[in-house]
Amino acid sequence: MTVFVAFLRAVNVGGTGKIAMADLRALAEKQGFRDVSTYIQSGNLVFRTDMDRSQAHEALNSALADYFGTTPGAFLRTCDDLRTLCARNPFPDADPKQVAFVFLPEDAPPGALETMVAPDGEQAVALGSEIVVHYPKGMGRSKLKLPALKPGTARNLNTLRALLEIAGNLAGQ
């Protein structure tokens, strides 16, 4: 049985995609996911399933589309994926709340960072299907322009570590 962490896009932010975490857990359980838990109110879901990644992704996206009338987007990662991602953090000395991991639906295209406009000294590194951004003045007020981030969803390093701990405990790691 595989443990997945799902990062939902555009859930409970900016007044869009409202869903109570209890409803999100119930929605996931109806898909046959087990040991379902959520973390904070921004659409982070941890669960176990016998489904492979593709099947779990399809089941979750289908359920979300039924709930919202549209698919907000879900990005599934395993414990190993997250552990590897944390180990590859290109900004290890930065404040963890100023480092965002942006999960993308596919690998960042070549040249994805070339159009970046970073007025506050932001830095970004593409790591396959994630782009890691360091926001030295914080994410909330940043004026960063990077079109490659648009289809993704971001979580800071503190959130990523917390979710990895939850998922690792569930996986017995």
N, C-alpha and C positions, 0 to 999 in steps of 0.2 A: 504494500500500500504506500502510495506516495503522498508526502505532505507538500502542499502548495501554498504560497502566499499570493493572493490576488490584490493587485493595486487597481482600484477603479478610478476612471477618469471623470472629472467634473461632477463629483458627488459631494453634496453638502458644502459647496464653496460658492460664494458670490450669489447665493439665493437660487442656484440651479441644482437639479438632480437631487432633490430632498428625499432622503430615506432614513428612517430610524434604524439604528444598528440592530435592534431586535428583529425588525422586519427583514433586514439583509441576512441575518443568520437564518431566519425561517425560510427565506427564499433559497438559500444555499442548501439547507437540509432537505427541501423538497426535490432538489436535484440528485439526492442520494449522497451528498457529501457528509462526512462524519467528523465528529469532534470539532465542530465549527466554532470559531471565535472571531471577534472583531477587535480592532485596536483603534482608539480615538474615533472621532466622528467623520473622518475624511475618506471612508471607503477602503479600509484595509481589512482583508478577510484571510483567515488561516483555516485550512481544512485538510482532511485526509480523504483519499479516494482511490479506488481501483482503476479509475479511468486514466488513460494516458493524457498528456498535456493538451493535445488537440481536442480530445473528447471533452475534457473538463472545461476548456476554454469555450467550446461551442455550447455546452450545457449552461454555463454561467451567462454567456452573452445572450442566449435565447431567453433565459429567465429575466434578465435585466431589461431586454427589449419588451417583453410582456409587461413588466412593471412600469417602465417609464414611457413606453410608446416609441422609444428610440434606444439605440445601444450606446451607452456612454463610453464604452471601451473598457476592457479588462486586460490586464497584463499579468500573466502567471509566471512565477519563478519558484524553483525548488529551494530547499535549504542550501544545497551545494551551490546553486547559482548565486544566492545571496552571499554566502561565505566567500566565494571567489570574487564577487563584486566588491565586497568590503576590503578584501586583501589587496585589490588592485586600485583602491582609492588613490587618485593622483594628487590629492591634497591632504596628506596625512597630518600635517602640522596645523591645519586650519581648524577653527572652531566648528565642531560637528553640526551645529545648527545653521552654519553658513555654507555648508556643502550639500548640494541637492543632486540626487540621482534621478534623472528623467528617463522613465521607461518608455520605449518606443515600440510600435507594432512590428517593426523589422529593423534590420541593421541600418544605422545612420548612413546616408548615401555619401559617396566620396565627395569631398569638398564641402560637407555640411556646415563646417565651422568658418568657412571663408567669408561669409556675409555677416558675421557677428559684429554688432555694434555694442561696445562695452564701455559706457561712459563712466562707470564707477570702478573700473579696474577688474571687472569680472573676467574669469578665465574658464575655459571649457575644454574638455577632453572627451572624444568619442571612444567608447569601449564596446563596439559591436552594437547591440540593440539598446544600449544606454548611452546617454551623454551625461557626464558629471560636470556640474557647474559650481565654481567657488564664487560666492557673493560676499566680498570683503566688507561691505556695508549692510549686509542683510538682504534677504530675498524680497521682503515686503515693499520696499521703496525703490527697488532696482528699476532702472530704465533699460535693461538689457534687451536687445533685439536680436533674436536668433530664430529664424523661421523653422529650422529643423526641430525645434522643441514643440511646435504646435500640435502634432498628433499624439503627444505623449502626456504623461502625468508624472509629477515630481514628488519626491519624499526626501526629507533631510536625513542626514546620516544618523541622527539620534533615533528617528522613527525606524529606519532600516535595521539598526542594531536591535531595537526592541522587538520588531517583528521576527528577526532571525532567532532571537532567544525563545520566543513563543513557539515558533515552528520547530526549532531544534528540540525543545522539550517534548513536543508532540511526537517527533520522530524518534525520540529516545537517544538523542545525540548530545 
